[in-house]
Amino acid sequence: MSIPGKFDNRVTRLLGVEIPVVQAPMGWIARSQLASAVSNAGAMGIIETSSGELDAIRHEIQKMHELTTKPFGVNIAQAFVRDPNIVRFVIDQGVKFVTTSAGSPERYTSELKKGGLTVFHVVPSLKAALKAVECGVDGLVVEGGEGGGFKNPREVATMVLLPLVRSRVTVPIIAAGGFVDGASMAAAFALGAEGVQLGTRMVSASESPVHQNWKDAIVRADETDTVFLNRFHSPALRALRTARSTRLERDLDTNAFGQFGSAKDLYFGGDMEAAIALTGQVCGRIDSVKPVRQIVEEIRAEFFAVVEELHRKYAPA
């Protein structure tokens, strides 16, 4: 049997992409430079709003229309964007796909869908997934605790969460947390996903706007070189281990988010102690900085190679 190298499932059809890979909506990072490279590679580039800089975001979306003719989306990070006009803002930008996160799906789903958008909500638990489906989302981003960034304080690993949610819902799922290549994508599909979201792998991509120091730190990191912060506060965070994050990991009485620091000094100035470097456990599997197109193409090729090899080894004769 020869496995075709072309994807065709609910995620590719809903998002209008060739490859069901979604770039995570990292604050300040998920802007036109990175997102357009992802979309141009045949995947789904996402523009962030968690920075709260909506004037800059509007400009970034305008640049996206200049840099790509492919589909792209926007994330609404509800805890960080309190503008009452955020839904109108997103609809007016002409995008067709939105992910909502860091808040209740009751808040924006109906209004976004009335505006003609496809809506996926990010969920860290089965309870949250069921609530999102009840609110009428088109799909879910099911995010395990090994991923970088903001997390549920009671994190659940993707290996447990993804098949659990799949067993209880019928909507399409994009899996997040622990995905970096075609083999891990194939594993996600085996557990019920129809797409994957990549964060740390995209932070370390050539087109990522972050300072080379952060990219180099990801490449050097072991799989044990992240910390889980704010287990007893909110929001919880997974980040690269540095002197700053190690100190906050040990200080259980302090809300680490209040000690986040100067993100731009870290992200773009390269001072790894200036702030918390949000990074997932897959940093331990990243050994080089690569262009986005190469990352996406290698994922596609490896996915189908893995599926074909599994079929060759285990399918009945």
Phi, psi and chi 1 to 4 in degrees:
 res  aa     phi    psi   chi1   chi2   chi3   chi4
   1 MET       -  134.0  174.3 -175.2  176.5      -
   2 SER  -107.4  123.7  177.7      -      -      -
   3 ILE   -85.0  123.9  -55.3  -63.8      -      -
   4 PRO   -66.7  147.9   25.0  -34.2      -      -
   5 GLY   -92.0   34.8      -      -      -      -
   6 LYS  -129.0  132.6 -178.0  177.3 -179.6 -180.0
   7 PHE   -87.8  142.7  -68.4   96.6      -      -
   8 ASP  -154.5   96.3 -178.1   16.5      -      -
   9 ASN  -146.4 -172.3   62.1   22.5      -      -
  10 ARG   -64.7  -33.9  -69.8 -176.6  -66.1  176.9
  11 VAL   -69.5  -46.1  167.1      -      -      -
  12 THR   -63.0  -37.0   59.3      -      -      -
  13 ARG   -73.4  -42.1  -68.1 -168.5  -69.2  -90.1
  14 LEU   -67.2  -38.5  -81.7  169.3      -      -
  15 LEU   -90.6  -17.2  -84.0   57.2      -      -
  16 GLY    74.3   27.4      -      -      -      -
  17 VAL  -107.5  162.8  -63.5      -      -      -
  18 GLU   -84.6  -34.9  -58.7  165.6   34.0      -
  19 ILE  -125.9  123.5  -57.7  169.8      -      -
  20 PRO   -78.3   59.7   29.3  -34.1      -      -
  21 VAL  -116.4  127.9  168.0      -      -      -
  22 VAL  -115.6  133.8  177.2      -      -      -
  23 GLN   -84.4  131.3  160.4 -117.8  -49.2      -
  24 ALA   -65.8  151.6      -      -      -      -
  25 PRO   -91.0   64.5   33.4  -35.4      -      -
  26 MET   -71.3  132.8  -62.4   85.9   66.2      -
  27 GLY   -57.1  134.2      -      -      -      -
  28 TRP    67.8  -23.3  -70.8  -76.2      -      -
  29 ILE   -90.8  -41.2  -57.8  168.7      -      -
  30 ALA   -81.7   70.3      -      -      -      -
  31 ARG  -122.0 -170.0  -65.1 -163.9  173.2  179.1
  32 SER   -62.7  -34.1   59.0      -      -      -
  33 GLN   -58.6  -47.2  178.2  175.5  -48.0      -
  34 LEU   -80.7  -48.3  176.4   60.2      -      -
  35 ALA   -62.9  -37.1      -      -      -      -
  36 SER   -68.3  -35.1   64.4      -      -      -
  37 ALA   -64.6  -38.8      -      -      -      -
  38 VAL   -65.8  -48.2  174.8      -      -      -
  39 SER   -62.6  -42.5  -70.1      -      -      -
  40 ASN   -65.7  -21.0  -76.3  -30.2      -      -
  41 ALA   -83.7   -1.5      -      -      -      -
  42 GLY    98.3    2.6      -      -      -      -
  43 ALA  -105.7 -164.4      -      -      -      -
  44 MET  -111.2  105.6  175.0   54.8   70.3      -
  45 GLY   -79.0  143.3      -      -      -      -
  46 ILE  -126.0  135.9  -60.4  -71.2      -      -
  47 ILE   -97.7  132.7  -63.0  -66.7      -      -
  48 GLU   -82.9  161.5   57.7   88.5   12.8      -
  49 THR  -128.7   -3.4   61.1      -      -      -
  50 SER   -65.7  -18.2   57.9      -      -      -
  51 SER   -67.8  -21.6   63.7      -      -      -
  52 GLY    78.3    2.7      -      -      -      -
  53 GLU   -92.1   74.1  -61.6  175.2   -8.1      -
  54 LEU   -66.8  -31.3  -66.9 -170.9      -      -
  55 ASP   -64.0  -42.2  -73.4  -19.9      -      -
  56 ALA   -66.9  -37.8      -      -      -      -
  57 ILE   -63.5  -41.6  -63.2  -56.6      -      -
  58 ARG   -59.2  -41.8 -177.3 -179.2  -72.2  106.3
  59 HIS   -65.7  -39.6  178.6   63.4      -      -
  60 GLU   -64.8  -37.4  -68.7  -63.7  -46.3      -
  61 ILE   -68.5  -39.3  -67.1  173.6      -      -
  62 GLN   -60.0  -40.7  -69.3  170.5   -8.1      -
  63 LYS   -65.5  -34.9  -71.9  173.2   64.2  176.6
  64 MET   -59.2  -41.4  -75.9  -66.1  -72.1      -
  65 HIS   -64.4  -24.8  -71.1  -62.6      -      -
  66 GLU   -84.6  -30.4  -60.6  168.7    4.5      -
  67 LEU   -92.6  -17.7  -65.5  170.6      -      -
  68 THR  -149.2  148.8 -176.0      -      -      -
  69 THR  -104.0    1.7   59.5      -      -      -
  70 LYS   -88.2  162.4  -58.7  -70.8 -174.2   68.2
  71 PRO   -63.9  147.1  -20.9   33.0      -      -
  72 PHE  -146.9  164.6   66.6   92.0      -      -
  73 GLY  -129.4  179.0      -      -      -      -
  74 VAL  -131.4  143.6  171.6      -      -      -
  75 ASN  -103.2  137.0  168.6 -102.5      -      -
  76 ILE  -106.6  107.2  -61.0  177.7      -      -
  77 ALA   -91.9   96.0      -      -      -      -
  78 GLN   -61.8  -34.7  -63.2  173.9 -161.5      -
  79 ALA   -69.9  -19.9      -      -      -      -
  80 PHE  -110.0  -14.4  -55.3  102.6      -      -
  81 VAL  -120.3  104.4 -177.1      -      -      -
  82 ARG  -105.4   11.9  -62.3 -178.8  175.5   85.4
  83 ASP   -64.2  120.4 -173.1  -30.1      -      -
  84 PRO   -64.1  -15.4   22.3  -32.8      -      -
  85 ASN  -101.4   17.1  -61.6  -46.9      -      -
  86 ILE   -62.2  -37.5 -175.2   63.1      -      -
  87 VAL   -65.7  -45.2  170.8      -      -      -
  88 ARG   -61.5  -39.2 -173.9   74.0  -99.3  164.0
  89 PHE   -57.9  -48.3  170.4   85.8      -      -
  90 VAL   -67.0  -45.1  170.3      -      -      -
  91 ILE   -59.7  -41.5  -67.3  172.5      -      -
  92 ASP   -67.1  -16.9  -71.9  -13.7      -      -
  93 GLN   -79.4   -9.6  -55.2  -44.9  -56.2      -
  94 GLY    82.5   11.0      -      -      -      -
  95 VAL   -80.2  158.9  -61.5      -      -      -
  96 LYS  -115.2   -9.7  -61.7  -59.3 -179.3 -176.0
  97 PHE  -128.7  133.9  174.6   62.3      -      -
  98 VAL  -138.6  140.7   65.1      -      -      -
  99 THR  -108.7  141.4   59.1      -      -      -
 100 THR  -114.5  145.5   54.1      -      -      -
 101 SER  -155.0  171.5   59.6      -      -      -
 102 ALA    55.2   44.8      -      -      -      -
 103 GLY   170.3 -175.6      -      -      -      -
 104 SER   -82.7  137.7  171.8      -      -      -
 105 PRO   -68.1  -14.1   25.8  -35.0      -      -
 106 GLU   -66.7  -23.3  -67.1  176.5  -37.9      -
 107 ARG   -71.8  -45.4 -170.2  170.7 -178.8 -175.8
 108 TYR  -125.2  -13.4  -64.3  133.5      -      -
 109 THR   -56.2  -51.0  -59.9      -      -      -
 110 SER   -60.6  -45.8  177.3      -      -      -
 111 GLU   -65.9  -39.6 -169.6  176.5   -5.7      -
 112 LEU   -65.3  -41.9  -74.2  164.1      -      -
 113 LYS   -68.9  -34.5  -73.2 -178.8   65.0   62.7
 114 LYS   -63.4  -27.7  -73.8  178.1 -178.0  176.2
 115 GLY   -81.6    2.1      -      -      -      -
 116 GLY    88.6   12.9      -      -      -      -
 117 LEU   -92.1  150.4  -82.1   73.3      -      -
 118 THR   -86.1  129.9  -63.1      -      -      -
 119 VAL  -122.1  122.8 -178.4      -      -      -
 120 PHE  -115.2  135.8  -83.3   50.4      -      -
 121 HIS  -108.9  139.7 -170.1   66.5      -      -
 122 VAL   -85.0  127.7 -179.4      -      -      -
 123 VAL  -131.3  141.1  -62.3      -      -      -
 124 PRO  -106.9    4.7   36.5  -33.0      -      -
 125 SER  -156.0  163.1   66.7      -      -      -
 126 LEU   -63.4  -42.4  175.0   60.3      -      -
 127 LYS   -57.4  -45.2 -178.4  178.7  179.2 -179.7
 128 ALA   -65.7  -36.4      -      -      -      -
 129 ALA   -64.9  -44.7      -      -      -      -
 130 LEU   -64.2  -39.0  -64.4  176.1      -      -
 131 LYS   -64.4  -42.4 -178.5  175.9 -177.8  179.4
 132 ALA   -63.0  -41.7      -      -      -      -
 133 VAL   -63.7  -40.4  170.8      -      -      -
 134 GLU   -61.5  -30.2  -71.7  176.5    0.8      -
 135 CYS   -80.9   -5.0  -69.5      -      -      -
 136 GLY    94.1   19.4      -      -      -      -
 137 VAL   -63.5  155.7  -62.5      -      -      -
 138 ASP   -80.6  -23.7  -63.0  -69.7      -      -
 139 GLY  -170.2  179.0      -      -      -      -
 140 LEU  -127.4  146.6  -59.2  169.6      -      -
 141 VAL  -104.5  108.1  178.3      -      -      -
 142 VAL   -94.5  113.7  174.0      -      -      -
 143 GLU  -114.2  115.6 -172.7  170.6   47.9      -
 144 GLY   -79.1  161.7      -      -      -      -
 145 GLY   -71.5  -10.8      -      -      -      -
 146 GLU   -79.3  -10.6   57.6  -92.6   65.4      -
 147 GLY   -71.7  158.0      -      -      -      -
 148 GLY   -80.2  166.1      -      -      -      -
 149 GLY    95.3 -155.3      -      -      -      -
 150 PHE   -77.9  137.1  -60.7  101.8      -      -
 151 LYS  -138.2  161.1  -68.4  -76.0  164.2  -77.2
 152 ASN   -70.2  132.6 -171.8  -40.3      -      -
 153 PRO   -56.6  -26.6  -26.2   35.7      -      -
 154 ARG  -101.9   75.4  -63.6 -177.3  177.5 -178.4
 155 GLU   -72.5  147.3   86.7  -80.8   16.5      -
 156 VAL  -125.5  134.7 -179.3      -      -      -
 157 ALA   -67.1  147.9      -      -      -      -
 158 THR   -56.1  -38.3  -58.4      -      -      -
 159 MET   -58.6  -28.8 -177.1   64.3   74.9      -
 160 VAL   -92.1  -45.9  173.7      -      -      -
 161 LEU   -68.8  -44.3 -177.9   61.6      -      -
 162 LEU   -61.0  -53.6  175.1   55.2      -      -
 163 PRO   -66.8  -28.4   21.9  -32.2      -      -
 164 LEU   -64.1  -49.7  175.8   62.4      -      -
 165 VAL   -63.7  -41.7  173.8      -      -      -
 166 ARG   -58.3  -34.6  174.7   76.7  -71.9  161.9
 167 SER   -71.6  -13.1   71.8      -      -      -
 168 ARG  -118.4   -7.7  -63.2  -72.1  -59.6  -83.4
 169 VAL  -131.1  159.9  -53.5      -      -      -
 170 THR  -112.0   -9.3   59.7      -      -      -
 171 VAL   -70.7  156.8  -61.1      -      -      -
 172 PRO   -65.7  147.4   19.0  -30.1      -      -
 173 ILE  -122.1  133.7  -67.8  172.7      -      -
 174 ILE  -104.2  123.2  -65.2  167.0      -      -
 175 ALA   -90.8  138.5      -      -      -      -
 176 ALA  -134.4  147.4      -      -      -      -
 177 GLY   101.7   95.2      -      -      -      -
 178 GLY   103.0    8.4      -      -      -      -
 179 PHE  -107.0  135.2  -58.5  103.2      -      -
 180 VAL  -149.9  -17.7   69.1      -      -      -
 181 ASP  -153.8 -176.5   56.8   10.2      -      -
 182 GLY   -68.9  -32.9      -      -      -      -
 183 ALA   -66.4  -44.6      -      -      -      -
 184 SER   -69.2  -30.8   52.7      -      -      -
 185 MET   -65.9  -42.1 -176.4 -178.6 -171.0      -
 186 ALA   -61.7  -38.3      -      -      -      -
 187 ALA   -62.7  -40.9      -      -      -      -
 188 ALA   -61.6  -41.3      -      -      -      -
 189 PHE   -65.9  -38.0  -83.9   48.4      -      -
 190 ALA   -62.3  -29.1      -      -      -      -
 191 LEU   -92.4    1.6  -64.4  174.2      -      -
 192 GLY   116.3    0.1      -      -      -      -
 193 ALA   -81.7  162.6      -      -      -      -
 194 GLU  -125.2   11.2  -65.5  177.2   56.1      -
 195 GLY  -172.8  166.6      -      -      -      -
 196 VAL  -132.8  153.1  -66.5      -      -      -
 197 GLN  -111.9  134.0  178.0  174.0  -78.0      -
 198 LEU  -115.3  128.0  -54.6 -176.2      -      -
 199 GLY  -110.9  -71.7      -      -      -      -
 200 THR   -58.2  -39.3  -58.5      -      -      -
 201 ARG   -60.5  -35.7  173.7   72.2  -84.9 -166.9
 202 MET   -79.2  -31.4  -67.6  -58.1 -178.0      -
 203 VAL   -59.2  -36.1  171.3      -      -      -
 204 SER   -91.0    5.2   65.2      -      -      -
 205 ALA   -72.7  158.3      -      -      -      -
 206 SER   -56.9  -40.5  -60.4      -      -      -
 207 GLU   -81.7   -6.3  -64.9   88.6  -16.9      -
 208 SER   -61.6  135.8  167.4      -      -      -
 209 PRO   -79.1   -2.4   31.2  -36.8      -      -
 210 VAL   -71.8  159.9  -54.8      -      -      -
 211 HIS   -63.2  148.9 -164.4  -80.9      -      -
 212 GLN   -59.4  -27.8 -170.4   65.7   34.8      -
 213 ASN   -59.1  -40.6  -72.8   -5.7      -      -
 214 TRP   -70.0  -43.4 -168.7   -4.6      -      -
 215 LYS   -59.8  -43.7  -62.4 -179.8 -173.2 -176.3
 216 ASP   -64.2  -37.4  -69.7  -16.7      -      -
 217 ALA   -64.3  -38.3      -      -      -      -
 218 ILE   -64.3  -45.7  -70.3  171.6      -      -
 219 VAL   -62.7  -36.1  169.5      -      -      -
 220 ARG   -79.7  -18.9  -69.9 -166.6  -54.8  -94.9
 221 ALA   -69.3  147.1      -      -      -      -
 222 ASP   -89.2  169.3  -65.9  -31.3      -      -
 223 GLU   -66.7  -16.2   76.9  -80.4    8.2      -
 224 THR   -95.1    5.2   54.8      -      -      -
 225 ASP   -93.6   32.3  -76.8  -18.5      -      -
 226 THR  -121.8  160.4   66.1      -      -      -
 227 VAL  -124.7  150.5  -63.8      -      -      -
 228 PHE  -107.4  112.7 -165.8   81.9      -      -
 229 LEU  -104.3  153.6  -55.4  176.5      -      -
 230 ASN    68.2   37.1  -95.3   10.2      -      -
 231 ARG   -60.5  -25.8 -168.7  174.0  -62.0  -80.8
 232 PHE  -112.3   17.6  -56.5  107.0      -      -
 233 HIS  -137.9 -167.7  -57.8  -80.2      -      -
 234 SER  -149.6  141.3 -176.0      -      -      -
 235 PRO   -79.3  151.5   32.8  -36.6      -      -
 236 ALA   -76.1  159.4      -      -      -      -
 237 LEU  -141.0  140.0  -48.5  161.7      -      -
 238 ARG  -109.5  130.3 -176.1  173.6  -65.0  -76.3
 239 ALA  -144.3  164.1      -      -      -      -
 240 LEU   -66.1  142.7 -162.1   65.1      -      -
 241 ARG   -75.4  118.8 -178.3  175.6  -65.9  -77.4
 242 THR  -134.4  177.7   61.9      -      -      -
 243 ALA   -60.2  -40.4      -      -      -      -
 244 ARG   -64.4  -50.2 -176.0 -170.2 -164.8   93.7
 245 SER   -70.6  -31.4   62.7      -      -      -
 246 THR   -66.3  -41.3  -63.0      -      -      -
 247 ARG   -61.6  -43.6 -177.6 -179.6   72.7 -107.9
 248 LEU   -69.8  -31.6  -69.6  168.4      -      -
 249 GLU   -61.5  -36.1  178.6 -171.2   30.5      -
 250 ARG   -85.7  -15.7  -65.3  169.4  178.3  168.2
 251 ASP   -97.0   87.2 -176.2   -1.1      -      -
 252 LEU   -73.1  -13.9  -59.7 -177.7      -      -
 253 ASP   -87.9  -13.1  -65.1  -34.0      -      -
 254 THR  -101.8  134.7  -61.6      -      -      -
 255 ASN   -75.7  110.4 -172.3  -37.2      -      -
 256 ALA   -61.2  -29.0      -      -      -      -
 257 PHE   -63.1  -34.2 -173.5   62.7      -      -
 258 GLY   -70.1  -14.1      -      -      -      -
 259 GLN  -111.6   26.6  -57.1  -64.7  -44.4      -
 260 PHE   -60.0  -38.1 -165.1   91.0      -      -
 261 GLY    94.1 -163.6      -      -      -      -
 262 SER   -93.5   98.0  174.2      -      -      -
 263 ALA   -58.3  -44.1      -      -      -      -
 264 LYS   -66.3  -31.2  -69.4 -175.3  177.5 -179.6
 265 ASP   -66.8  -33.0  -74.8  -17.2      -      -
 266 LEU   -79.4  -53.8 -174.3  157.1      -      -
 267 TYR   -59.7  -45.1  -71.2   19.7      -      -
 268 PHE  -115.6  -17.5  -49.2  119.5      -      -
 269 GLY   -94.8  -17.2      -      -      -      -
 270 GLY    83.3    7.3      -      -      -      -
 271 ASP   -82.8  101.1 -178.3   -8.9      -      -
 272 MET   -70.3   -9.4  -63.7  -59.6  -64.6      -
 273 GLU  -104.5    1.4  -65.1  -62.4  -21.3      -
 274 ALA   -74.7  -23.5      -      -      -      -
 275 ALA  -159.9 -175.0      -      -      -      -
 276 ILE   -91.1  122.5  -62.9  171.4      -      -
 277 ALA   -89.9   93.1      -      -      -      -
 278 LEU   -63.1  118.4  -58.0  174.1      -      -
 279 THR  -151.9  141.4  -54.3      -      -      -
 280 GLY   -92.2  167.8      -      -      -      -
 281 GLN   -62.7  -20.5  -71.0  178.8  -25.3      -
 282 VAL   -67.4   -4.8  -66.4      -      -      -
 283 CYS   -53.0  -32.4   61.7      -      -      -
 284 GLY   -69.3  -10.4      -      -      -      -
 285 ARG  -109.3    2.5  -62.2 -162.5   58.6 -138.4
 286 ILE  -103.3  119.3  -63.4  170.3      -      -
 287 ASP  -117.6    5.5   58.6   10.9      -      -
 288 SER  -163.0  158.8   62.8      -      -      -
 289 VAL   -89.4  128.8  173.2      -      -      -
 290 LYS  -132.6  155.1  -64.1  178.9  179.2 -180.0
 291 PRO   -65.5  150.1  -17.9   29.9      -      -
 292 VAL   -56.4  -45.0  165.1      -      -      -
 293 ARG   -59.6  -40.3 -174.5  171.9  -66.6  -82.8
 294 GLN   -65.6  -41.9 -177.9  179.7  -11.3      -
 295 ILE   -58.7  -49.6  -69.1  169.4      -      -
 296 VAL   -66.2  -42.9  172.4      -      -      -
 297 GLU   -66.3  -39.6  177.7   53.7   30.9      -
 298 GLU   -65.3  -37.0  -72.7  179.6   -7.3      -
 299 ILE   -62.5  -48.2  -71.2  172.0      -      -
 300 ARG   -58.9  -49.9 -174.8 -157.7   65.3   77.3
 301 ALA   -64.0  -43.7      -      -      -      -
 302 GLU   -68.6  -37.6 -174.5 -179.1   39.5      -
 303 PHE   -54.6  -52.5  173.1   90.2      -      -
 304 PHE   -70.3  -31.5  -73.2  106.3      -      -
 305 ALA   -65.4  -41.5      -      -      -      -
 306 VAL   -65.2  -45.5  166.7      -      -      -
 307 VAL   -60.9  -43.1  171.7      -      -      -
 308 GLU   -65.9  -40.3 -174.5  160.8   10.6      -
 309 GLU   -65.7  -40.3  179.8   66.1    8.0      -
 310 LEU   -62.8  -41.7  -72.0  171.4      -      -
 311 HIS   -63.9  -41.4 -175.5  -89.8      -      -
 312 ARG   -63.5  -39.7 -175.1 -174.0   67.6   78.8
 313 LYS   -78.5  -36.1  -75.6 -176.4  176.5 -179.5
 314 TYR  -119.8  -11.2  -58.7  112.5      -      -
 315 ALA   -71.8  145.5      -      -      -      -
 316 PRO   -59.7  144.5  -21.5   32.3      -      -
 317 ALA   -67.1      -      -      -      -      -
